[in-house]
């Protein structure tokens, strides 16, 4: 197979041209350090949080994309391993080329023809070298998981198009992907696909690939299926790779958001948001979203952090791993949820022990009534939880009673003046009403709007006021009401 690196040329035409040229560059000597641009998909709404983490851990400034849920930052290949240490990103890819204002043709046929021609004009050389280097950084696995393209945004049209067979590459098969759907496929060992020794072994297996197109915008004359099909066919013809929808070695990404076009090569095989959880529940939070919520409250050393509705334990588990100087208490009123949390903690500890790492985690799990927590008053520094939306869990009708009760009990256990709460909910109307009733106990500092499984939700950062619990109109009124209810129940029992 002839090397496509010798044939690749810089893109250039009268109608198509990048507004910002590729940041990839290499020295003349072999094995030199290459500078490239890395793209990352992040939980929508936490782009700035991800950019802060990149600055903190890698030391470079990240650019937030016009297309929400993506950031871009430069890196050199000697620091490539650092991108896999980021906790706020779902998927990573290396950018081949990006166009800020791609001028699409009026007709579908002309546009698709132009996309076909673009494949042979892109600067693939450096990005393919980064892809090869990235594979050597990963630990070898018996099986890999496919179908982890950069996740699409709501109201976007997305599909994967690949050929079913090398002889029929002009009509590739098409598979759709949508946000928060993960397809798990098993494929051959990584070693069977290794191409590093192509010169020594000319008969080595041909690289398998697929093209994933994520498109957002209503002014395009083509569909994602058509763009992925035609662009993928041109990539196949140029490289002489074999297209395969599930058992692919390389995933080429074609991200189109209005006039912004980014072509990249995926560096992650499985979305990083599933990294900690082995026992999933009906509303398991993404680990990357949990990390964003934790960064909002800035955990400090020796903080007591409470998740009173822990579900599968995604939040306290992520906190215990990344912010391990604090202590975490996870609890729920559902036996199955508590069991899932315990199982997830045990599974993660076992994975650590198998690798020879210390397996202990600063976390404990309890079953309780979240409206009557067995915790001392003013003893918790941070409360962070995913509240029931009233859709897949609970009901919106019950939330009108549940939310005020929860906020009141959270205010009781949280330290006055210094305590904080980070609460996630999609039931914005009910939550706002409950907060207004708790004005003497909680003060809203900040709101981050996020996308959770296609639902528009809010992450609310609250500060505990200096008011002493039991002396504000809100909780005094409630306390009297509870006493009256308990008295009525006692009278009923006696009668």
QUINORCOR-V592445 format. One record per backbone hydrogen bond with DSSP energy under -0.5 kcal/mol. CO is the residue of the C=O (numbers start at 1). NH is the residue of the N-H. Records with the same first field share a line. If there is no record, write none. Layout:
CO: NH  NH
This chain:
3: 6
4: 7  8
16: 13
20: 98
25: 35
29: 32
34: 36  77
35: 25
36: 75
37: 95
38: 73
39: 93
40: 71
41: 90  91
43: 46
44: 451
46: 50
47: 51
48: 52
49: 53
50: 54
51: 55
52: 56
53: 57
54: 58  59  60
63: 72
66: 68
67: 70
69: 42
70: 65
71: 40
72: 63
73: 38
75: 36
76: 79
77: 80
79: 82
80: 83
81: 84
82: 85
83: 86
88: 43
90: 272
91: 41
92: 267  268
93: 39
94: 265
97: 263
98: 20
99: 261
102: 104
107: 111
108: 112
109: 113
110: 114
111: 115
112: 116
113: 117
114: 118
115: 119
117: 120
118: 121  122
119: 122
120: 9
122: 124
123: 127
124: 128
125: 129
126: 130
127: 131
128: 132
129: 133
130: 134
131: 135
132: 136
133: 137
134: 138
141: 190
147: 183
153: 156
156: 158
157: 215
159: 213
160: 175
161: 211
162: 173
165: 168
166: 169
168: 171
169: 172
173: 162
175: 160
178: 181
182: 184
183: 185
189: 192  193
190: 193
191: 194
195: 198
197: 201
201: 204
207: 242
208: 249  250
209: 244
210: 252
211: 161  213
212: 214  254
213: 159  215
214: 256
215: 157
216: 258
223: 227
224: 228
225: 229
226: 230
227: 231
228: 232
229: 233
230: 234
231: 235
232: 236
233: 237
234: 238
235: 239
236: 240  241
241: 243
242: 209
246: 248
250: 210  252
251: 266
252: 212
253: 255  264
254: 214  256
255: 262
256: 216
257: 260
259: 102  261
260: 257
261: 99
262: 255
263: 96  97
264: 253
265: 94
271: 274
272: 275
273: 287
278: 280
281: 284
286: 290
287: 291
288: 292
289: 293
290: 294
291: 295
292: 296
293: 297
294: 297  298  299
295: 298
300: 303
303: 305  327
304: 381  382
305: 329
306: 384
307: 310  331
309: 386
310: 312  313  314
313: 317
314: 318
315: 319
316: 320
317: 321
318: 322
319: 323
323: 326
325: 302
327: 305
328: 364
329: 307
330: 366
331: 310
332: 368
333: 335
334: 338
335: 339
336: 340
337: 341
338: 342
339: 343
340: 344
341: 345
342: 346
343: 347
344: 348
345: 349
346: 350
347: 351
348: 352
349: 353
350: 354
351: 355
352: 357
353: 356
361: 363
362: 328
364: 330
366: 332  368
368: 370
369: 372
373: 375
376: 379
380: 415
381: 420
382: 306
383: 422
385: 387  424
390: 396
393: 390
395: 399
396: 400
397: 400
398: 401  402
399: 403
401: 405
402: 406
403: 407
404: 408
405: 409
406: 410
407: 411
408: 412
409: 413
410: 414
412: 378
413: 379  380
415: 419
416: 418
419: 464
420: 383
421: 423  462
422: 385
423: 460
424: 387
425: 458
426: 428
427: 431
428: 432
429: 433
430: 434
431: 435
432: 436
433: 437
434: 438
435: 438
436: 439
438: 441  442
441: 465
443: 463
446: 461
447: 449
448: 450  459
450: 452  457
451: 453
452: 455
455: 452  457
457: 450
458: 425  460
459: 448  461
460: 423  462
461: 445  446
462: 421
463: 443
465: 417
468: 471
472: 476
473: 477
474: 478
475: 479
476: 480
477: 481
478: 482
479: 483
480: 484
481: 485
482: 486
483: 487
484: 488
485: 489
486: 490
487: 491
488: 492
489: 493
490: 494
491: 495
